């Protein structure tokens, strides 16, 4: 029986174990993907630490998957072996529940999460429902494409649905795993892009990524700086600090939106600020497979690229710890190999 290597977690808070498993066979409406690269996301800690309810162990994490279809299940399928594809957080949807019937596939009541509901991409092969699969452009190498399946998708999809139009002031709070991509997308969408972070040393990178203005929150008042520009139509909050997010809300323009994609534990909001300017706060879910496909296509055309640190599969544990340390610049990717 043919086998594959996987990096699995066998129990909550258990170590990563690199083991051999049989290569699985796809069922009807599923495909098998030969994984070439898989990004490591902070959400993988839900598997590692066992904080997502109902996880069945052992489990292989990973929802930033880039690879090639290796086999398809029985029945008629639009997918073919040899296609370059990616899979993100959304691990498929039923198409029959009320949210799906309304087109809100992300809210499917039976929706799965890649690497949580079923095994993910810390492996040489994985299975995925057909509804979770996105085409991957030839211009994007797997290691470059992998982080775009989650970090890229989240920021791109949030911005393109934000209501901002070309020329509007859009501020990106934080220059990290999400923020360094958000700045690139905002600039390439034609927004007047403002980057906000702590420390003057981040300014050269922010401008390199496409920001036309950098605000150092240690020495400048972000609210005052944004109001000098007339206020921000959108502030994309990629930071995970509720205090940092709260400190910029006053910089919103009339009808502006504080768009949150960073998972802060709590946030203090000024109701008066919202009421007086008809401002709003919105969260944004990453997206479904077609959103992933749009993200990848836009990234390939416009030159948006993730800045990555790369590790081999057998060093998945070190790669995960590097991501969790917060010191990576800016995403961590497992290079499973393209052979």
SELOLUM-538506 format. One record per residue: residue in three letters; x, y, z of N, C-alpha, C in turn. Coordinates in pm, whole numbers, padded with zeros to 5 digits, always signed. Layout:
<sites>
AlaXYZXYZXYZ;...
</sites>
This chain:
<sites>
Unk+00084-00119+00000+00000+00000+00000+00088+00125+00000;Unk+00058+00219-00091+00135+00343-00100+00110+00428+00024;Unk+00216+00492+00072+00205+00573+00193+00252+00716+00166;Unk+00222+00803+00261+00262+00943+00254+00307+00988+00392;Unk+00382+01097+00393+00422+01158+00521+00324+01268+00558;Unk+00290+01273+00686+00206+01381+00738+00266+01429+00870;Unk+00237+01553+00903+00270+01607+01036+00138+01621+01110;Unk+00114+01535+01207-00015+01529+01274-00001+01566+01421;Unk-00116+01603+01479-00128+01623+01623-00221+01515+01675;Unk-00176+01438+01773-00253+01321+01818-00343+01351+01937;Unk-00322+01464+02003-00407+01500+02118-00393+01650+02142;Unk-00487+01711+02211-00475+01854+02242-00345+01884+02314;Unk-00274+01986+02267-00145+02027+02322-00037+01922+02305;Unk-00062+01823+02222+00041+01724+02193+00141+01777+02092;Unk+00254+01707+02076+00356+01751+01981+00317+01717+01837;Unk+00382+01784+01742+00369+01741+01604+00448+01613+01585;Unk+00387+01516+01515+00451+01388+01486+00454+01368+01336;Unk+00572+01346+01281+00582+01313+01139+00572+01163+01125;Unk+00463+01116+01062+00435+00973+01054+00399+00935+00910;Unk+00400+00806+00884+00357+00752+00755+00211+00707+00766;Unk+00132+00742+00666-00007+00700+00659-00035+00648+00517;Unk-00135+00564+00503-00178+00526+00367-00228+00649+00291;Unk-00199+00657+00164-00253+00765+00081-00403+00741+00066;Unk-00486+00840+00103-00632+00818+00102-00691+00823-00039;Unk-00806+00761-00055-00879+00762-00182-00997+00858-00171;Unk-01019+00941-00273-01131+01036-00268-01264+00968-00297;Unk-01365+01009-00224-01500+00961-00251-01570+01050-00353;Unk-01697+01025-00374-01775+01103-00468-01776+01250-00428;Unk-01751+01340-00524-01749+01485-00507-01632+01530-00419;Unk-01530+01448-00409-01406+01485-00342-01291+01466-00441;Unk-01180+01535-00413-01058+01518-00493-00941+01492-00401;Unk-00839+01431-00456-00713+01415-00381-00612+01513-00439;Unk-00544+01582-00350-00446+01684-00390-00307+01641-00345;Unk-00213+01644-00437-00072+01627-00401-00022+01763-00355;Unk+00001+01773-00227+00035+01903-00167+00178+01942-00205;Unk+00194+02065-00248+00327+02118-00278+00375+02216-00172;Unk+00281+02291-00115+00315+02386-00009+00193+02411+00077;Unk+00217+02442+00205+00107+02474+00296+00153+02582+00392;Unk+00079+02693+00393+00109+02799+00487+00065+02762+00628;Unk+00131+02822+00724+00096+02803+00865+00028+02929+00914;Unk-00092+02914+00965-00174+03025+01012-00191+03015+01163;Unk-00212+03131+01226-00232+03129+01371-00353+03044+01409;Unk-00450+03032+01319-00568+02950+01348-00534+02802+01360;Unk-00417+02760+01312-00376+02621+01330-00359+02586+01478;Unk-00346+02690+01561-00336+02666+01705-00466+02606+01761;Unk-00577+02624+01691-00704+02565+01735-00694+02413+01736;Unk-00617+02358+01641-00594+02214+01637-00486+02175+01738;Unk-00377+02249+01735-00264+02215+01822-00304+02217+01969;Unk-00385+02316+02008-00421+02332+02148-00557+02270+02182;Unk-00629+02225+02080-00756+02157+02105-00869+02248+02148;Unk-00867+02373+02106-00968+02469+02150-01090+02476+02058;Unk-01084+02410+01941-01202+02405+01854-01286+02285+01899;Unk-01414+02307+01931-01496+02197+01982-01508+02082+01882;Unk-01496+01961+01934-01528+01842+01857-01421+01793+01761;Unk-01298+01842+01773-01193+01794+01683-01166+01646+01709;Unk-01159+01568+01603-01122+01427+01614-00973+01413+01590;Unk-00905+01348+01683-00760+01328+01674-00730+01182+01639;Unk-00616+01155+01574-00516+01252+01529-00568+01337+01414;Unk-00516+01461+01405-00558+01553+01301-00436+01618+01237;Unk-00443+01633+01106-00339+01702+01029-00389+01844+01003;Unk-00323+01948+01058-00369+02085+01036-00332+02134+00896;Unk-00368+02260+00871-00324+02327+00750-00435+02363+00654;Unk-00461+02495+00637-00567+02540+00548-00518+02646+00449;Unk-00388+02649+00424-00334+02736+00319-00258+02645+00221;Unk-00335+02572+00144-00280+02458+00068-00268+02493-00080;Unk-00150+02467-00136-00126+02481-00279-00075+02348-00331;Unk-00133+02299-00441-00089+02170-00492-00148+02139-00628;Unk-00154+02010-00658-00201+01961-00787-00301+01848-00763;Unk-00412+01850-00836-00508+01740-00825-00443+01611-00874;Unk-00452+01510-00789-00388+01382-00816-00489+01276-00856;Unk-00611+01288-00803-00718+01193-00834-00851+01256-00800;Unk-00957+01212-00869-01091+01260-00840-01178+01140-00802;Unk-01284+01167-00725-01374+01060-00683-01464+01015-00796;Unk-01549+00922-00765-01640+00866-00865-01744+00970-00904;Unk-01803+00951-01021-01906+01042-01068-01849+01151-01156;Unk-01939+01230-01213-01899+01338-01302-01836+01450-01219;Unk-01723+01503-01265-01652+01607-01192-01597+01709-01289;Unk-01600+01836-01249-01541+01942-01331-01390+01945-01313;Unk-01340+01878-01209-01197+01880-01179-01127+01762-01245;Unk-01001+01786-01285-00923+01685-01356-00785+01672-01293;Unk-00729+01550-01293-00591+01533-01247-00496+01623-01326;Unk-00401+01680-01255-00303+01768-01316-00333+01916-01300;Unk-00456+01951-01260-00488+02092-01241-00419+02146-01115;Unk-00365+02267-01128-00303+02335-01014-00414+02401-00932;Unk-00419+02370-00803-00532+02417-00722-00486+02459-00583;Unk-00576+02529-00516-00554+02565-00377-00679+02541-00295;Unk-00659+02530-00164-00770+02513-00069-00744+02602+00050;Unk-00847+02671+00095-00835+02761+00209-00912+02715+00331;Unk-00944+02810+00419-01014+02781+00544-01148+02713+00518;Unk-01225+02765+00423-01356+02707+00394-01338+02570+00332;Unk-01380+02468+00404-01359+02331+00360-01478+02271+00290;Unk-01561+02354+00227-01675+02304+00154-01808+02341+00218;Unk-01914+02334+00139-02047+02369+00188-02149+02277+00121;Unk-02267+02265+00183-02364+02164+00138-02444+02209+00016;Unk-02469+02340+00004-02548+02392-00106-02697+02379-00087;Unk-02743+02324+00026-02886+02295+00045-02948+02368+00164;Unk-02870+02405+00263-02925+02470+00382-02972+02612+00347;Unk-03043+02677+00438-03097+02810+00409-02987+02913+00377;Unk-02877+02920+00456-02772+03016+00418-02716+02990+00278;Unk-02693+02863+00243-02644+02831+00109-02746+02871+00003;Unk-02873+02845+00027-02977+02880-00070-02986+03030-00091;Unk-02941+03108+00009-02939+03254-00005-02805+03304-00062;Unk-02716+03211-00092-02587+03250-00146-02481+03279-00042;Unk-02515+03260+00086-02419+03283+00194-02347+03152+00225;Unk-02270+03105+00129-02205+02975+00144-02109+02970+00262;Unk-02051+03084+00297-01958+03087+00410-02027+03049+00540;Unk-02158+03069+00546-02234+03045+00669-02307+02911+00668;Unk-02269+02823+00577-02333+02692+00568-02339+02624+00704;Unk-02457+02574+00740-02473+02514+00873-02396+02382+00885;Unk-02366+02321+00771-02289+02197+00771-02146+02220+00721;Unk-02108+02346+00711-01980+02380+00651-01862+02322+00727;Unk-01763+02279+00651-01642+02220+00709-01528+02321+00707;Unk-01428+02296+00790-01307+02379+00794-01188+02291+00763;Unk-01113+02330+00662-00996+02253+00622-00896+02244+00736;Unk-00847+02124+00761-00749+02105+00868-00808+02097+01007;Unk-00940+02110+01017-01010+02098+01145-01118+01991+01134;Unk-01211+02010+01040-01316+01910+01018-01261+01784+00953;Unk-01162+01805+00866-01091+01692+00803-00945+01732+00787;Unk-00861+01635+00757-00717+01660+00753-00680+01763+00648;Unk-00578+01843+00683-00535+01952+00598-00401+01927+00531;Unk-00328+02037+00511-00215+02037+00420-00077+02015+00476;Unk-00062+01983+00606+00070+01946+00657+00096+01801+00617;Unk+00095+01774+00490+00100+01636+00442+00139+01635+00294;Unk+00180+01518+00248+00213+01505+00106+00088+01492+00019;Unk-00021+01441+00075-00148+01432+00004-00260+01468+00101;Unk-00370+01520+00048-00488+01546+00129-00612+01533+00041;Unk-00727+01513+00105-00855+01510+00037-00929+01641+00062;Unk-01006+01685-00039-01085+01806-00024-01216+01792-00100;Unk-01326+01844-00046-01451+01847-00122-01434+01934-00246;Unk-01501+01899-00353-01490+01977-00476-01527+02123-00455;Unk-01624+02148-00367-01669+02286-00345-01565+02372-00273;Unk-01458+02310-00222-01355+02384-00150-01235+02418-00238;Unk-01236+02374-00363-01116+02381-00447-01119+02504-00536;Unk-01003+02571-00548-00988+02689-00634-00874+02666-00732;Unk-00891+02713-00855-00784+02706-00953-00670+02800-00915;Unk-00548+02757-00939-00429+02835-00904-00355+02875-01033;Unk-00332+03003-01054-00266+03048-01178-00125+02991-01192;Unk-00086+02969-01317+00047+02914-01345+00158+03008-01301;Unk+00129+03139-01295+00233+03237-01261+00273+03233-01114;Unk+00194+03167-01030+00221+03167-00887+00285+03035-00846;Unk+00413+03035-00804+00473+02913-00748+00400+02873-00621;Unk+00396+02744-00590+00318+02698-00473+00354+02767-00342;Unk+00482+02786-00315+00522+02848-00188+00471+02991-00180;Unk+00469+03062-00293+00417+03199-00294+00265+03201-00284;Unk+00201+03102-00344+00055+03100-00347-00007+03060-00214;Unk+00058+02971-00139-00005+02912-00021-00062+03015+00077;Unk+00015+03117+00122-00041+03211+00219-00157+03294+00165;Unk-00170+03301+00033-00280+03377-00025-00414+03307-00006;Unk-00411+03176+00028-00535+03101+00048-00610+03144+00174;Unk-00542+03210+00267-00608+03254+00389-00576+03401+00417;Unk-00449+03433+00443-00412+03571+00474-00443+03663+00356;Unk-00408+03617+00235-00437+03697+00117-00585+03709+00091;Unk-00653+03596+00095-00797+03594+00072-00870+03685+00169;Unk-00835+03679+00296-00905+03756+00398-00894+03906+00371;Unk-00774+03954+00343-00756+04097+00322-00811+04143+00188;Unk-00787+04066+00082-00838+04101-00050-00990+04105-00051;Unk-01050+04002+00002-01196+03990-00002-01262+04096+00085;Unk-01202+04127+00199-01256+04232+00284-01253+04367+00213;Unk-01140+04398+00150-01126+04528+00084-01219+04542-00035;Unk-01230+04436-00114-01312+04450-00235-01460+04455-00203;Unk-01499+04416-00082-01638+04424-00039-01663+04538+00060;Unk-01566+04625+00077-01573+04728+00181-01657+04848+00142;Unk-01685+04865+00014-01756+04984-00031-01665+05098-00069;Unk-01535+05087-00041-01440+05191-00081-01423+05189-00232;Unk-01400+05308-00289-01379+05321-00432-01239+05376-00459;Unk-01191+05355-00579-01059+05404-00616-01047+05552-00581;Unk-00937+05587-00516-00914+05724-00474-00951+05750-00330;Unk-01036+05666-00270-01072+05682-00129-00953+05655-00038;Unk-00953+05719+00077-00850+05692+00178-00883+05560+00248;Unk-00791+05467+00240-00803+05340+00308-00679+05320+00393;Unk-00698+05303+00522-00587+05284+00614-00577+05137+00652;Unk-00456+05086+00662-00431+04949+00705-00357+04955+00838;Unk-00418+04905+00941-00358+04905+01074-00283+04775+01096;Unk-00150+04787+01109-00066+04670+01132+00007+04629+01006;Unk+00136+04601+01021+00215+04550+00909+00271+04416+00952;Unk+00188+04314+00943+00228+04179+00980+00183+04082+00874;Unk+00147+03961+00919+00109+03857+00825-00010+03894+00738;Unk-00109+03964+00796-00224+04014+00719-00195+04151+00660;Unk-00138+04238+00741-00122+04377+00701-00030+04398+00583;Unk+00077+04319+00573+00169+04343+00461+00105+04305+00328;Unk+00005+04217+00333-00072+04186+00213-00183+04289+00192;Unk-00248+04331+00300-00353+04430+00289-00306+04560+00227;Unk-00185+04603+00262-00130+04726+00203-00113+04709+00053;Unk-00061+04595+00012-00040+04570-00131-00173+04570-00207;Unk-00272+04500-00153-00402+04495-00221-00465+04634-00228;Unk-00461+04708-00118-00523+04841-00116-00459+04932-00220;Unk-00327+04930-00227-00258+05015-00323-00293+04977-00466;Unk-00298+04846-00494-00324+04801-00630-00471+04812-00669;Unk-00558+04830-00571-00699+04856-00601-00724+05004-00629;Unk-00622+05084-00614-00637+05226-00645-00675+05313-00528;Unk-00670+05261-00406-00701+05342-00290-00582+05431-00252;Unk-00612+05544-00187-00508+05625-00124-00471+05552+00005;Unk-00364+05476-00002-00333+05378+00102-00245+05435+00210;Unk-00292+05423+00334-00219+05471+00452-00187+05351+00540;Unk-00061+05337+00578-00021+05229+00669-00001+05286+00809;Unk-00048+05214+00909-00033+05255+01049+00033+05142+01126;Unk+00143+05173+01193+00213+05073+01275+00296+05145+01379;Unk+00357+05067+01465+00441+05123+01572+00587+05124+01528;Unk+00648+05243+01531+00791+05253+01505+00824+05311+01368;Unk+00917+05404+01368+00961+05469+01243+01030+05370+01151;Unk+01087+05263+01208+01164+05168+01128+01079+05092+01026;Unk+00946+05091+01043+00860+05018+00951+00821+05100+00828;Unk+00854+05228+00828+00812+05314+00716+00868+05270+00581;Unk+00998+05239+00569+01049+05199+00437+00975+05079+00379;Unk+00946+04979+00462+00873+04862+00414+00732+04900+00373;Unk+00665+04982+00454+00528+05021+00423+00521+05090+00286;Unk+00617+05176+00260+00617+05246+00131+00655+05151+00018;Unk+00744+05058+00046+00780+04958-00054+00658+04874-00093;Unk+00573+04846+00005+00454+04765-00021+00346+04842-00096;Unk+00356+04976-00094+00260+05055-00171+00191+05165-00095;Unk+00219+05183+00033+00155+05290+00110+00207+05425+00063;Unk+00115+05520+00046+00156+05655+00009+00182+05741+00133;Unk+00136+05695+00248+00161+05765+00374+00180+05662+00484;Unk+00275+05690+00573+00297+05602+00688+00276+05682+00815;Unk+00201+05626+00909+00178+05689+01038+00240+05603+01147;Unk+00336+05661+01219+00400+05593+01331+00316+05621+01456;Unk+00243+05522+01502+00151+05543+01615+00223+05569+01746;Unk+00355+05547+01750+00431+05579+01872+00457+05727+01886;Unk+00470+05796+01774+00507+05938+01778+00402+06029+01715;Unk+00301+05972+01650+00197+06050+01585+00060+06003+01631;Unk-00037+06092+01620-00176+06058+01653-00245+06011+01525;Unk-00272+05880+01513-00334+05831+01388-00466+05898+01355;Unk-00546+05926+01459-00675+05990+01435-00656+06126+01370;Unk-00568+06207+01427-00544+06341+01374-00488+06335+01233;Unk-00396+06243+01209-00336+06231+01076-00439+06192+00971;Unk-00528+06098+01007-00631+06056+00912-00732+06167+00887;Unk-00768+06240+00991-00864+06349+00973-00809+06461+00887;Unk-00678+06478+00887-00616+06577+00798-00639+06541+00652;Unk-00657+06412+00626-00685+06365+00490-00834+06363+00460;Unk-00915+06405+00557-01059+06401+00541-01122+06278+00603;Unk-01041+06198+00669-01090+06076+00731-01080+05957+00638;Unk-01074+05840+00696-01059+05716+00618-01196+05659+00584;Unk-01216+05628+00456-01340+05559+00417-01344+05421+00480;Unk-01227+05359+00489-01215+05227+00551-01086+05222+00630;Unk-01092+05167+00750-00972+05129+00824-00973+04977+00835;Unk-00878+04913+00769-00868+04767+00774-00781+04731+00895;Unk-00844+04676+00997-00774+04646+01122-00721+04504+01119;Unk-00592+04489+01089-00530+04357+01087-00462+04325+01218;Unk-00445+04425+01304-00380+04404+01434-00472+04324+01525;Unk-00412+04255+01622-00492+04176+01717-00503+04245+01853;Unk-00463+04370+01860-00472+04448+01983-00598+04533+01981;Unk-00689+04506+02072-00810+04587+02082-00779+04731+02114;Unk-00675+04754+02192-00635+04890+02227-00590+04966+02103;Unk-00509+04900+02019-00461+04965+01897-00576+04994+01801;Unk-00670+04902+01791-00785+04924+01702-00870+05039+01754;Unk-00893+05041+01886-00974+05148+01944-00913+05285+01925;Unk-00781+05292+01919-00711+05420+01910-00724+05485+01773;Unk-00767+05409+01671-00775+05467+01536-00918+05492+01491;Unk-01017+05449+01567-01155+05459+01520-01198+05603+01496;Unk-01138+05696+01569-01171+05838+01551-01126+05893+01417;Unk-01044+05819+01343-00997+05865+01213-01088+05828+01098;Unk-01203+05769+01127-01297+05733+01021-01366+05857+00964;Unk-01388+05856+00834-01465+05961+00770-01614+05941+00799;Unk-01694+06039+00762-01839+06022+00767-01874+05901+00680;Unk-01959+05813+00731-01997+05689+00664-01881+05590+00652;Unk-01774+05613+00727-01659+05523+00722-01684+05393+00796;Unk-01602+05294+00762-01617+05160+00820-01486+05115+00883;Unk-01494+05071+01007-01384+05002+01072-01400+04855+01040;Unk-01313+04803+00954-01328+04668+00899-01228+04577+00969;Unk-01278+04485+01049-01192+04406+01136-01168+04267+01079;Unk-01041+04235+01058-01002+04100+01016-00903+04037+01115;Unk-00850+04117+01206-00763+04065+01312-00846+04029+01433;Unk-00820+03912+01491-00904+03860+01599-00860+03914+01735;Unk-00896+04039+01762-00873+04096+01895-00970+04034+01995;Unk-00926+04019+02120-01011+03955+02221-01125+04045+02266;Unk-01102+04177+02265-01206+04271+02305-01178+04405+02240;Unk-01281+04490+02238-01268+04619+02171-01362+04719+02236;Unk-01308+04836+02269-01390+04945+02320-01429+05036+02204;Unk-01558+05061+02192-01609+05140+02081-01684+05261+02136;Unk-01674+05374+02066-01747+05494+02104-01880+05498+02031;Unk-01991+05473+02101-02122+05482+02034-02148+05620+01976;Unk-02101+05726+02044-02122+05862+01994-02054+05881+01860;Unk-01933+05824+01846-01860+05834+01720-01940+05769+01607;Unk-01997+05653+01634-02077+05583+01533-02203+05661+01498;Unk-02272+05709+01600-02397+05779+01578-02377+05910+01503;Unk-02278+05987+01545-02260+06122+01492-02216+06121+01346;Unk-02147+06017+01304-02097+06016+01167-02152+05902+01083;Unk-02255+05838+01133-02312+05722+01062-02202+05622+01025;Unk-02109+05607+01118-01997+05516+01095-02037+05375+01138;Unk-01958+05277+01096-01994+05139+01127-01869+05056+01156;Unk-01894+04943+01221-01790+04844+01246-01835+04714+01184;Unk-01747+04652+01110-01782+04528+01041-01669+04427+01052;Unk-01706+04301+01072-01608+04194+01064-01617+04129+00927;Unk-01509+04062+00887-01513+03997+00756-01455+03857+00764;Unk-01535+03762+00721-01494+03622+00708-01406+03610+00584;Unk-01315+03516+00582-01217+03506+00473-01284+03492+00337;Unk-01355+03381+00312-01422+03364+00184-01433+03217+00146;Unk-01498+03193+00033-01515+03058-00018-01418+03034-00133;Unk-01430+02919-00198-01331+02881-00298-01328+02976-00418;Unk-01443+03029-00459-01441+03121-00573-01374+03252-00533;Unk-01389+03294-00406-01318+03412-00358-01167+03388-00357;Unk-01129+03265-00318-00987+03229-00323-00935+03238-00466;Unk-01013+03186-00559-00971+03188-00699-00954+03332-00749;Unk-01045+03421-00710-01034+03562-00748-00909+03625-00685;Unk-00883+03591-00560-00764+03644-00491-00637+03604-00564;Unk-00627+03476-00599-00508+03427-00666-00490+03492-00803;Unk-00600+03507-00877-00592+03569-01010-00549+03714-01000;Unk-00607+03788-00905-00571+03929-00887-00425+03942-00845;Unk-00381+03856-00754-00243+03860-00706-00145+03834-00819;Unk-00176+03736-00903-00088+03703-01015-00078+03819-01113;Unk-00192+03884-01141-00193+03994-01238-00127+04120-01185;Unk-00148+04148-01057-00106+04277-01002+00029+04271-00932;Unk+00083+04152-00912+00215+04140-00848+00213+04139-00697;Unk+00097+04117-00636+00093+04104-00489+00163+03973-00451;Unk+00256+03983-00357+00329+03865-00315+00343+03864-00162;Unk+00335+03745-00106+00356+03727+00037+00506+03717+00067;Unk+00547+03772+00179+00685+03759+00227+00689+03641+00323;Unk+00768+03539+00289+00758+03410+00358+00892+03363+00416;Unk+00881+03285+00522+00991+03203+00572+00951+03058+00545;Unk+01042+02979+00491+01007+02848+00439+01078+02737+00517;Unk+01002+02631+00548+01054+02516+00622+01011+02388+00548;Unk+01090+02279+00560+01046+02151+00505+00942+02086+00596;Unk+00872+01986+00543+00765+01919+00617+00815+01859+00748;Unk+00935+01800+00745+00986+01736+00866+01017+01836+00979;Unk+01016+01964+00945+01038+02067+01047+00909+02144+01075;Unk+00796+02078+01061+00667+02144+01083+00656+02201+01224;Unk+00710+02129+01321+00703+02177+01459+00776+02310+01476;Unk+00898+02318+01421+00974+02443+01430+00906+02554+01352;Unk+00848+02518+01237+00777+02617+01156+00659+02674+01233;Unk+00584+02586+01300+00469+02631+01379+00513+02723+01493;Unk+00619+02685+01563+00668+02767+01673+00717+02902+01624;Unk+00777+02904+01506+00823+03031+01448+00705+03123+01422;Unk+00598+03067+01368+00479+03147+01345+00420+03197+01476;Unk+00411+03110+01575+00350+03148+01702+00433+03251+01778;Unk+00563+03256+01750+00651+03352+01820+00621+03496+01781;Unk+00557+03516+01667+00529+03650+01619+00648+03719+01555;Unk+00759+03647+01540+00882+03706+01486+00901+03681+01337;Unk+00816+03596+01278+00831+03564+01136+00801+03687+01051;Unk+00871+03700+00939+00846+03809+00844+00816+03748+00707;Unk+00684+03735+00674+00572+03765+00763+00483+03641+00775;Unk+00493+03551+00677+00421+03425+00682+00521+03310+00687;Unk+00478+03198+00742+00560+03078+00746+00494+02972+00657;Unk+00575+02909+00572+00523+02813+00474+00601+02684+00480;Unk+00530+02572+00479+00592+02440+00466+00605+02407+00317;Unk+00727+02386+00273+00752+02345+00135+00753+02192+00132;Unk+00642+02136+00087+00628+01991+00084+00706+01934-00034;Unk+00720+02013-00140+00798+01970-00256+00710+01953-00377;Unk+00765+01983-00494+00689+01978-00619+00723+01856-00702;Unk+00808+01767-00648+00847+01649-00727+00728+01554-00742;
</sites>
